[in-house]
Amino acid sequence: MDAPFMARNSNYSTQLAEACAGACEECTDECEQHDEEHCQVCSDVFRECAESCRKVMPA
């Protein structure tokens, strides 16, 4: 979602990365509440996504 905005150095890329990280963190929290294996896998993937989004945001 954010890649086209970042590629053209958009003013909105930071906000999009922040929104993506926030959504992924919410999904991580929800998935962690369930014991099923697929929920734990999703939790790990969402956590990695949130971390990736945070890395592209300016410090």
C-alpha positions in Angstrom: 0.0 0.0 0.0 2.7 2.4 0.9 5.3 1.5 -1.8 3.9 3.8 -4.6 3.8 6.7 -2.2 7.3 6.1 -1.0 8.6 5.6 -4.5 7.4 9.1 -5.5 8.5 10.6 -2.2 4.9 11.5 -1.2 4.1 13.7 1.8 1.7 11.0 2.9 4.1 8.1 3.1 4.8 8.6 6.8 1.1 8.8 7.7 0.4 5.6 5.6 3.3 3.8 7.3 2.0 4.8 10.7 -1.5 3.7 9.8 -0.3 0.4 8.5 1.8 -0.2 11.6 -1.1 0.6 13.9 -3.5 -1.7 12.0 -0.9 -4.5 12.1 -0.4 -4.0 15.8 -4.2 -4.2 16.4 -4.4 -7.4 14.4 -1.4 -8.8 16.3 -3.2 -8.1 19.6 -6.3 -9.8 18.4 -4.6 -12.9 17.0 -2.5 -13.3 20.2 -5.8 -13.9 22.1 -6.5 -17.1 20.2 -4.6 -20.4 20.8 -5.1 -21.8 17.3 -1.9 -22.3 15.3 -3.0 -20.2 12.3 -3.8 -17.3 14.7 -0.3 -17.5 16.1 1.2 -17.6 12.6 -0.8 -14.5 11.7 0.2 -12.8 14.9 3.9 -13.2 14.0 3.3 -12.0 10.4 1.4 -8.9 11.6 4.1 -8.1 14.1 6.8 -8.3 11.4 4.7 -6.1 9.2 4.3 -3.5 11.9 8.1 -3.5 12.6 8.7 -3.0 8.8 6.4 -0.1 8.7 8.0 1.5 11.7 11.5 1.1 10.1 10.5 3.2 7.1 9.2 6.0 9.2 11.5 8.9 10.0 13.0 8.9 13.5 
